[in-house]
Amino acid sequence: MAGADSDPTRLDGKMAIVTGAARGVGLAVADVLARRGADVAAADVLDLEPARVRIEAHGSRALCLPTDVSKEDEVDRLVGETASALGGLDVMVCCAGIYGGGGFDEVDEAAWRQVIDVNLLGTYLCLRAAFREMRARGGGSILTVGSVAGYMGGYASGPQYAASKGGIHAMSRWAAAHGAPRIRVNVLIPGAVETEMIAGRGYPADISPMRRQAQPAEVAEVAAFVVSDAASYMTGASVAVNGGFLMV
């Protein structure tokens, strides 16, 4: 029987960044990456102490860096400090995102820009900074987080949210084409996940054919597989983790 040292899903010796790591899917991703052996830099504008506790509980090094992903200088600092403190960057998972609801008559320019800046611009800045570091290191794996809203227009979300997630899908495929063969880029397509972000947004419990919402850990386990060497031939893939709500 093969030992842990031959398991391609392990991330021992890998250095990772997870944005949006203070709660929800991002916190779950930071946890599972550390459990699989990675050292993890957790980034968010919210309290990162829960992420530190989870990462260190697995014996991994934790670096907690308050970061607004919509700010170029903060993203560049995140990547630079991670590479310096941990010794490089092998994995980035871009979970940072905010929700936006409403219709055309309710979403003004400020509301539009807020969601686009965090979700779409923030992912772009993270991709760009990670590419620079990973090219210097010789390669890496990046996972972005889209949404079913980016394909079918959203269920309870607004046009700004759908546009931001649709943009992430397209940009991730562009990045995959330009990063290959050394840098892999894939995008997750979650549906309704039981997190603080969608609580009270009008998503029914039985929204998917699975008749329930996802738990953050269920999305995180797939994320950890996609960034691992077990998925070494996957790039430009849209990975649906939404209980069949969107069958692509």
N, C-alpha and C positions, 0 to 999 in steps of 0.2 A: 504494500500500500504506500503510495507516495506520501512523503512528509511535507510539513508546512513550507519547508524551504524550496519545494518544487511546485508550489501552488501558484499559478499565474495570477490569481485574484488577490494575492497578498501585495501589500504596498510597502514592505520593509525597505528602509533606506530612501524612501521618496519624501520630497518636500512639497507640501500642498498649501494652496490658499483657498479658503471658502469665504465668499462674500455673503452678506445676509445671514451670518452665522449666529446671531443672537437668539433666534427662535425659529420655530417652524421647520421647514424643509432644510434650511441652511444649517441649523443646529444639529439636526439628525444626520446630515451629510458629514459635518465635522466629526461627529461621534463615530460613525462607521468607518471613515477613513483612518482615524486614529486606532480603532479596534483592529483594523487590518494592517497596522504597522507604520502608517505615515506620521511624520511630524506635521503639525497643522498650524498655519497662521489664520486666525479667525478675524474677520473684518465686519464691521457694522457701525451704524450710528447709535445703536442701542447698547445696553449693558451686556458685556461679553463674559462676565464671570461664569454664567452657566456653561458656556463653551469651554472655558479654561478647565473647569472642574471635570467635564466629560472627557476632554482630550487627555488630561493628565491621569485620569483614572485607568487608562489603558497603557500607561507607561510611556506615552509619546510626549515629545516636547510641544508645548503650546506657546504661541505668540499671539497676543490679543492687541489688535491695532484698530483703534477707532478710525473709520474711513467713510467719507461721503463719496460714493462711487461716481457721482455726477460732477466731481471736481477733479480736473486733470492732475493737478499737483498732488492731491491726496492719493490718487490711484498709483501714480508713479512712485510716491513714497512707500506705499504699501508693498509694491513689488520689490523695490530696492531694499527696504529694510528686511523683508522676508528672505531674500537671497543672501543678504549679509549675515543675518542672525542664524538661519537654518542651513546655509551652505549651498543654496541654489533654489530652483523652482522647477518641479517636474509636472505638477498637476495644478490646474485652476478650475474651480467650480463656481460659476457666476450665478448665485442664488439671490442676490440683492434685487429687490423689486417692491413696488408699491401698487396698491389697487386704485382703480379709478372707475367711478360709475357715472350714471347720468346719460342724458341724450343731447342732441345738438343744441337744444335750447337751454341746457343746464351747464354744459361744459364750455367755459370761457377760455380765453387764451392762456391765462395763468394756470388753470387746471390742466389744460392740454400740455403745456410746457413742463409742468411738474412731473407728470407721469412719463413723458417722453424722455426727459432729462435723466431720471433715475433708471428707468427700465432699459431704454434703447441706447442713449448716450453712455450711460454707465457701463453697459455691456461692451460697447465699442471701446471705451477707454481701457477696460480690463483686458480685452482681447489684444489691443495694440501693445500695452505694456508687457503682457505675458509673452507675446510673440518676440519682442526684443530680447527678453531674458532667455527664453527657450531656444532661440536661434543661437545665441552665444553658448548655451550649454549643450546644444546638439539635438534637441528635440523635447517633446513633452506632449501632454494631453490636456485638452480644454473641454469643458462641458458647460454649455449655456442652458438656460431654462426658459423655454417658450411657454405656450399654453394652448389648449384647445381653442381659446378665444382668438388666437392668431390665425386659425384656419376657418372657423365657422362664425366669427363675428361676436362671440361671447354669448353667455346665457343671461347673466345679470350685470355684466360689466359694461363700461362705456366705450365710445369709439377711440378714445385716447389709449385705453388699455389694449384693445384689440390691435390697434395700429402698432403699438410698441412691441407686442409679442410677435406679430407678423413680421416686423422688421428684424427681430432677433432671429427668426427662422431663416430669412433670406441672407442676412449677414453671416450667420454661422456657416451656411453652405459656401458662401464666398470665401470665408476664412479657411474652410477645409480644403478648398481647391488650391489656395495660395500657400497653405502650410505644408501640404503633402510633399514628400513622404515623411518628413521628420516630425511635424507637429500635427497631431490629430485633433479635429474639432467636431464635436457632435452636439446635438440639442435634444433635451428632454421635452416631452409634451405631456405635462401632467394635466389632469382635470381638476375636479374639486378635491382638495386635500383638507383634512380637518385641522386647520390652523387658525390663529388669531386673525389672520388677514381676511379670511372669507366668512368669519363668524357673523351671523346676522345679515348676510348679503342676499338671502333668498334662494340659496341652493338647496333643493330637497335632498333628503338623506338617500333616496333611491335614484339619484341622478344618472347613474350608469347602469349598464346591464348587470354589473356585479351587485347592484341594489344597495350600495353604500358609498360613502366617501373614502378616500384613501387615508391611511395613517402616514405621517411624515417618514417614518422608518421604512415603509414599503417603497417609497420613491427613492430614499437614500440608498437602499441596497442596490437598486438598479444603477444609480449614479456611480457607486463605487465600482461596480463591475465594468461599466463603460470606460472609466478612466484607467482601469488596470490593464496590465499586459495581456490578460485573457481576451481582451477585445482589440488586440493589436492590428487587426485588419478592418476595423470599423472607423470610418471617417466620413463626414458629410451626412451622417445618418440622423433621421428624426425618430427618436425612440419614444413611442407612445406608452405612457404609464398612467392610464386614465380609466381603467376598468372597462374598456371597450366603448367608452362614451364617444370617442373619435377613432374610427377604424381606418388607419392609413396604410 
